[in-house]
Amino acid sequence: MADIKDLWGKIRLQLLADEEMTKFIDEKLQYMFSAFECGDNDGGRTAAWAIYNAINKLR
C-alpha cells in the first residue's frame, strides 16, 4: 500500500488542475485502505475499481 500512496503523491501533483477528480480519488483511496484494513474486501475492491475507472477516463 505504501507504493500506491507514493505513486498517488506523484500523480496528484499533475492533477491539481482537476480538483474534483483529485478529491474523488483521495476519498476513494482512503476508503479503500480503510476497508481492506477492516477486512471489508468487497468494499476495498469496489473502491479500487472506482479509482481505476476514473483514471482510465483520463487517458
PDB file as gemmi writes it, atoms N, CA and C in Angstrom:
CRYST1    1.000    1.000    1.000  90.00  90.00  90.00 P 1                      
ATOM      1  N   MET A   1       0.819  -1.192   0.000  1.00  0.00           N  
ATOM      2  CA  MET A   1       0.000   0.000   0.000  1.00  0.00           C  
ATOM      3  C   MET A   1       0.861   1.254   0.000  1.00  0.00           C  
ATOM      4  N   ALA A   2       2.056   1.139   0.559  1.00  0.00           N  
ATOM      5  CA  ALA A   2       2.953   2.291   0.559  1.00  0.00           C  
ATOM      6  C   ALA A   2       3.300   2.703  -0.863  1.00  0.00           C  
ATOM      7  N   ASP A   3       3.444   1.718  -1.753  1.00  0.00           N  
ATOM      8  CA  ASP A   3       3.740   2.026  -3.154  1.00  0.00           C  
ATOM      9  C   ASP A   3       2.597   2.806  -3.797  1.00  0.00           C  
ATOM     10  N   ILE A   4       1.379   2.424  -3.483  1.00  0.00           N  
ATOM     11  CA  ILE A   4       0.212   3.115  -4.037  1.00  0.00           C  
ATOM     12  C   ILE A   4       0.178   4.556  -3.535  1.00  0.00           C  
ATOM     13  N   LYS A   5       0.432   4.749  -2.239  1.00  0.00           N  
ATOM     14  CA  LYS A   5       0.423   6.099  -1.676  1.00  0.00           C  
ATOM     15  C   LYS A   5       1.527   6.954  -2.293  1.00  0.00           C  
ATOM     16  N   ASP A   6       2.696   6.374  -2.487  1.00  0.00           N  
ATOM     17  CA  ASP A   6       3.811   7.103  -3.093  1.00  0.00           C  
ATOM     18  C   ASP A   6       3.486   7.488  -4.534  1.00  0.00           C  
ATOM     19  N   LEU A   7       2.968   6.535  -5.288  1.00  0.00           N  
ATOM     20  CA  LEU A   7       2.613   6.798  -6.679  1.00  0.00           C  
ATOM     21  C   LEU A   7       1.519   7.858  -6.773  1.00  0.00           C  
ATOM     22  N   TRP A   8       0.507   7.773  -5.915  1.00  0.00           N  
ATOM     23  CA  TRP A   8      -0.565   8.761  -5.941  1.00  0.00           C  
ATOM     24  C   TRP A   8      -0.018  10.148  -5.608  1.00  0.00           C  
ATOM     25  N   GLY A   9       0.932  10.229  -4.694  1.00  0.00           N  
ATOM     26  CA  GLY A   9       1.542  11.514  -4.363  1.00  0.00           C  
ATOM     27  C   GLY A   9       2.172  12.170  -5.579  1.00  0.00           C  
ATOM     28  N   LYS A  10       2.780  11.366  -6.433  1.00  0.00           N  
ATOM     29  CA  LYS A  10       3.406  11.889  -7.650  1.00  0.00           C  
ATOM     30  C   LYS A  10       2.366  12.261  -8.703  1.00  0.00           C  
ATOM     31  N   ILE A  11       1.355  11.410  -8.869  1.00  0.00           N  
ATOM     32  CA  ILE A  11       0.320  11.661  -9.872  1.00  0.00           C  
ATOM     33  C   ILE A  11      -0.545  12.854  -9.468  1.00  0.00           C  
ATOM     34  N   ARG A  12      -0.819  12.955  -8.180  1.00  0.00           N  
ATOM     35  CA  ARG A  12      -1.704  14.006  -7.661  1.00  0.00           C  
ATOM     36  C   ARG A  12      -1.216  15.397  -8.069  1.00  0.00           C  
ATOM     37  N   LEU A  13       0.085  15.591  -8.056  1.00  0.00           N  
ATOM     38  CA  LEU A  13       0.652  16.885  -8.435  1.00  0.00           C  
ATOM     39  C   LEU A  13       0.285  17.266  -9.868  1.00  0.00           C  
ATOM     40  N   GLN A  14       0.131  16.266 -10.716  1.00  0.00           N  
ATOM     41  CA  GLN A  14      -0.203  16.518 -12.113  1.00  0.00           C  
ATOM     42  C   GLN A  14      -1.698  16.771 -12.311  1.00  0.00           C  
ATOM     43  N   LEU A  15      -2.501  16.408 -11.326  1.00  0.00           N  
ATOM     44  CA  LEU A  15      -3.959  16.546 -11.446  1.00  0.00           C  
ATOM     45  C   LEU A  15      -4.522  17.736 -10.674  1.00  0.00           C  
ATOM     46  N   LEU A  16      -3.667  18.573 -10.157  1.00  0.00           N  
ATOM     47  CA  LEU A  16      -4.162  19.664  -9.320  1.00  0.00           C  
ATOM     48  C   LEU A  16      -5.148  20.569 -10.055  1.00  0.00           C  
ATOM     49  N   ALA A  17      -5.053  20.644 -11.356  1.00  0.00           N  
ATOM     50  CA  ALA A  17      -5.998  21.462 -12.119  1.00  0.00           C  
ATOM     51  C   ALA A  17      -7.403  20.859 -12.090  1.00  0.00           C  
ATOM     52  N   ASP A  18      -7.490  19.546 -11.931  1.00  0.00           N  
ATOM     53  CA  ASP A  18      -8.788  18.867 -11.873  1.00  0.00           C  
ATOM     54  C   ASP A  18      -9.094  18.542 -10.412  1.00  0.00           C  
ATOM     55  N   GLU A  19      -9.522  19.567  -9.700  1.00  0.00           N  
ATOM     56  CA  GLU A  19      -9.744  19.447  -8.260  1.00  0.00           C  
ATOM     57  C   GLU A  19     -10.802  18.395  -7.913  1.00  0.00           C  
ATOM     58  N   GLU A  20     -11.836  18.319  -8.719  1.00  0.00           N  
ATOM     59  CA  GLU A  20     -12.917  17.358  -8.466  1.00  0.00           C  
ATOM     60  C   GLU A  20     -12.400  15.917  -8.555  1.00  0.00           C  
ATOM     61  N   MET A  21     -11.607  15.624  -9.589  1.00  0.00           N  
ATOM     62  CA  MET A  21     -11.056  14.277  -9.756  1.00  0.00           C  
ATOM     63  C   MET A  21     -10.073  13.954  -8.633  1.00  0.00           C  
ATOM     64  N   THR A  22      -9.247  14.918  -8.277  1.00  0.00           N  
ATOM     65  CA  THR A  22      -8.277  14.720  -7.201  1.00  0.00           C  
ATOM     66  C   THR A  22      -8.992  14.389  -5.896  1.00  0.00           C  
ATOM     67  N   LYS A  23     -10.040  15.141  -5.586  1.00  0.00           N  
ATOM     68  CA  LYS A  23     -10.800  14.899  -4.359  1.00  0.00           C  
ATOM     69  C   LYS A  23     -11.457  13.516  -4.392  1.00  0.00           C  
ATOM     70  N   PHE A  24     -12.039  13.155  -5.530  1.00  0.00           N  
ATOM     71  CA  PHE A  24     -12.692  11.854  -5.677  1.00  0.00           C  
ATOM     72  C   PHE A  24     -11.700  10.720  -5.413  1.00  0.00           C  
ATOM     73  N   ILE A  25     -10.533  10.798  -6.038  1.00  0.00           N  
ATOM     74  CA  ILE A  25      -9.540   9.731  -5.885  1.00  0.00           C  
ATOM     75  C   ILE A  25      -9.000   9.705  -4.460  1.00  0.00           C  
ATOM     76  N   ASP A  26      -8.738  10.871  -3.862  1.00  0.00           N  
ATOM     77  CA  ASP A  26      -8.293  10.921  -2.463  1.00  0.00           C  
ATOM     78  C   ASP A  26      -9.282  10.203  -1.550  1.00  0.00           C  
ATOM     79  N   GLU A  27     -10.564  10.513  -1.720  1.00  0.00           N  
ATOM     80  CA  GLU A  27     -11.596   9.906  -0.873  1.00  0.00           C  
ATOM     81  C   GLU A  27     -11.688   8.399  -1.091  1.00  0.00           C  
ATOM     82  N   LYS A  28     -11.641   7.976  -2.343  1.00  0.00           N  
ATOM     83  CA  LYS A  28     -11.731   6.544  -2.643  1.00  0.00           C  
ATOM     84  C   LYS A  28     -10.508   5.792  -2.127  1.00  0.00           C  
ATOM     85  N   LEU A  29      -9.320   6.397  -2.227  1.00  0.00           N  
ATOM     86  CA  LEU A  29      -8.117   5.742  -1.703  1.00  0.00           C  
ATOM     87  C   LEU A  29      -8.215   5.555  -0.193  1.00  0.00           C  
ATOM     88  N   GLN A  30      -8.651   6.597   0.508  1.00  0.00           N  
ATOM     89  CA  GLN A  30      -8.791   6.487   1.955  1.00  0.00           C  
ATOM     90  C   GLN A  30      -9.801   5.400   2.322  1.00  0.00           C  
ATOM     91  N   TYR A  31     -10.913   5.373   1.604  1.00  0.00           N  
ATOM     92  CA  TYR A  31     -11.925   4.352   1.859  1.00  0.00           C  
ATOM     93  C   TYR A  31     -11.371   2.962   1.560  1.00  0.00           C  
ATOM     94  N   MET A  32     -10.658   2.824   0.445  1.00  0.00           N  
ATOM     95  CA  MET A  32     -10.103   1.533   0.049  1.00  0.00           C  
ATOM     96  C   MET A  32      -9.143   1.004   1.112  1.00  0.00           C  
ATOM     97  N   PHE A  33      -8.207   1.858   1.557  1.00  0.00           N  
ATOM     98  CA  PHE A  33      -7.253   1.425   2.577  1.00  0.00           C  
ATOM     99  C   PHE A  33      -7.971   1.034   3.859  1.00  0.00           C  
ATOM    100  N   SER A  34      -8.929   1.843   4.268  1.00  0.00           N  
ATOM    101  CA  SER A  34      -9.691   1.567   5.485  1.00  0.00           C  
ATOM    102  C   SER A  34     -10.472   0.261   5.360  1.00  0.00           C  
ATOM    103  N   ALA A  35     -11.111   0.070   4.228  1.00  0.00           N  
ATOM    104  CA  ALA A  35     -11.909  -1.143   4.017  1.00  0.00           C  
ATOM    105  C   ALA A  35     -11.030  -2.388   4.083  1.00  0.00           C  
ATOM    106  N   PHE A  36      -9.900  -2.375   3.404  1.00  0.00           N  
ATOM    107  CA  PHE A  36      -9.019  -3.543   3.426  1.00  0.00           C  
ATOM    108  C   PHE A  36      -8.475  -3.801   4.832  1.00  0.00           C  
ATOM    109  N   GLU A  37      -8.128  -2.726   5.554  1.00  0.00           N  
ATOM    110  CA  GLU A  37      -7.613  -2.894   6.915  1.00  0.00           C  
ATOM    111  C   GLU A  37      -8.667  -3.485   7.848  1.00  0.00           C  
ATOM    112  N   CYS A  38      -9.944  -3.184   7.596  1.00  0.00           N  
ATOM    113  CA  CYS A  38     -11.041  -3.694   8.435  1.00  0.00           C  
ATOM    114  C   CYS A  38     -11.556  -5.051   7.969  1.00  0.00           C  
ATOM    115  N   GLY A  39     -10.983  -5.563   6.887  1.00  0.00           N  
ATOM    116  CA  GLY A  39     -11.413  -6.864   6.385  1.00  0.00           C  
ATOM    117  C   GLY A  39     -12.573  -6.801   5.406  1.00  0.00           C  
ATOM    118  N   ASP A  40     -12.957  -5.601   5.002  1.00  0.00           N  
ATOM    119  CA  ASP A  40     -14.049  -5.434   4.041  1.00  0.00           C  
ATOM    120  C   ASP A  40     -13.467  -5.489   2.628  1.00  0.00           C  
ATOM    121  N   ASN A  41     -13.150  -6.700   2.193  1.00  0.00           N  
ATOM    122  CA  ASN A  41     -12.510  -6.862   0.889  1.00  0.00           C  
ATOM    123  C   ASN A  41     -13.407  -6.433  -0.266  1.00  0.00           C  
ATOM    124  N   ASP A  42     -14.703  -6.686  -0.162  1.00  0.00           N  
ATOM    125  CA  ASP A  42     -15.626  -6.261  -1.225  1.00  0.00           C  
ATOM    126  C   ASP A  42     -15.643  -4.738  -1.347  1.00  0.00           C  
ATOM    127  N   GLY A  43     -15.713  -4.059  -0.226  1.00  0.00           N  
ATOM    128  CA  GLY A  43     -15.703  -2.595  -0.241  1.00  0.00           C  
ATOM    129  C   GLY A  43     -14.397  -2.046  -0.782  1.00  0.00           C  
ATOM    130  N   GLY A  44     -13.286  -2.680  -0.393  1.00  0.00           N  
ATOM    131  CA  GLY A  44     -11.977  -2.257  -0.888  1.00  0.00           C  
ATOM    132  C   GLY A  44     -11.851  -2.441  -2.387  1.00  0.00           C  
ATOM    133  N   ARG A  45     -12.338  -3.580  -2.874  1.00  0.00           N  
ATOM    134  CA  ARG A  45     -12.280  -3.833  -4.324  1.00  0.00           C  
ATOM    135  C   ARG A  45     -13.190  -2.877  -5.093  1.00  0.00           C  
ATOM    136  N   THR A  46     -14.351  -2.595  -4.537  1.00  0.00           N  
ATOM    137  CA  THR A  46     -15.266  -1.657  -5.194  1.00  0.00           C  
ATOM    138  C   THR A  46     -14.617  -0.275  -5.314  1.00  0.00           C  
ATOM    139  N   ALA A  47     -13.962   0.166  -4.256  1.00  0.00           N  
ATOM    140  CA  ALA A  47     -13.274   1.462  -4.290  1.00  0.00           C  
ATOM    141  C   ALA A  47     -12.121   1.431  -5.285  1.00  0.00           C  
ATOM    142  N   ALA A  48     -11.384   0.323  -5.319  1.00  0.00           N  
ATOM    143  CA  ALA A  48     -10.266   0.197  -6.256  1.00  0.00           C  
ATOM    144  C   ALA A  48     -10.757   0.272  -7.697  1.00  0.00           C  
ATOM    145  N   TRP A  49     -11.872  -0.381  -7.991  1.00  0.00           N  
ATOM    146  CA  TRP A  49     -12.430  -0.325  -9.346  1.00  0.00           C  
ATOM    147  C   TRP A  49     -12.901   1.086  -9.684  1.00  0.00           C  
ATOM    148  N   ALA A  50     -13.470   1.778  -8.724  1.00  0.00           N  
ATOM    149  CA  ALA A  50     -13.914   3.157  -8.964  1.00  0.00           C  
ATOM    150  C   ALA A  50     -12.720   4.047  -9.303  1.00  0.00           C  
ATOM    151  N   ILE A  51     -11.609   3.843  -8.600  1.00  0.00           N  
ATOM    152  CA  ILE A  51     -10.384   4.598  -8.883  1.00  0.00           C  
ATOM    153  C   ILE A  51      -9.866   4.244 -10.267  1.00  0.00           C  
ATOM    154  N   TYR A  52      -9.817   2.962 -10.561  1.00  0.00           N  
ATOM    155  CA  TYR A  52      -9.340   2.511 -11.877  1.00  0.00           C  
ATOM    156  C   TYR A  52     -10.168   3.127 -13.002  1.00  0.00           C  
ATOM    157  N   ASN A  53     -11.487   3.071 -12.865  1.00  0.00           N  
ATOM    158  CA  ASN A  53     -12.368   3.614 -13.902  1.00  0.00           C  
ATOM    159  C   ASN A  53     -12.193   5.123 -14.062  1.00  0.00           C  
ATOM    160  N   ALA A  54     -12.008   5.827 -12.948  1.00  0.00           N  
ATOM    161  CA  ALA A  54     -11.806   7.277 -13.016  1.00  0.00           C  
ATOM    162  C   ALA A  54     -10.493   7.610 -13.720  1.00  0.00           C  
ATOM    163  N   ILE A  55      -9.440   6.882 -13.386  1.00  0.00           N  
ATOM    164  CA  ILE A  55      -8.137   7.131 -14.005  1.00  0.00           C  
ATOM    165  C   ILE A  55      -8.161   6.736 -15.473  1.00  0.00           C  
ATOM    166  N   ASN A  56      -8.855   5.665 -15.776  1.00  0.00           N  
ATOM    167  CA  ASN A  56      -8.941   5.205 -17.164  1.00  0.00           C  
ATOM    168  C   ASN A  56      -9.608   6.260 -18.055  1.00  0.00           C  
ATOM    169  N   LYS A  57     -10.541   7.022 -17.506  1.00  0.00           N  
ATOM    170  CA  LYS A  57     -11.202   8.086 -18.268  1.00  0.00           C  
ATOM    171  C   LYS A  57     -10.241   9.228 -18.596  1.00  0.00           C  
ATOM    172  N   LEU A  58      -9.174   9.367 -17.807  1.00  0.00           N  
ATOM    173  CA  LEU A  58      -8.214  10.447 -18.029  1.00  0.00           C  
ATOM    174  C   LEU A  58      -7.279  10.163 -19.199  1.00  0.00           C  
ATOM    175  N   ARG A  59      -7.214   8.940 -19.627  1.00  0.00           N  
ATOM    176  CA  ARG A  59      -6.271   8.567 -20.689  1.00  0.00           C  
ATOM    177  C   ARG A  59      -6.660   9.119 -22.008  1.00  0.00           C  
TER     178      ARG A  59                                                      
END                                                                             
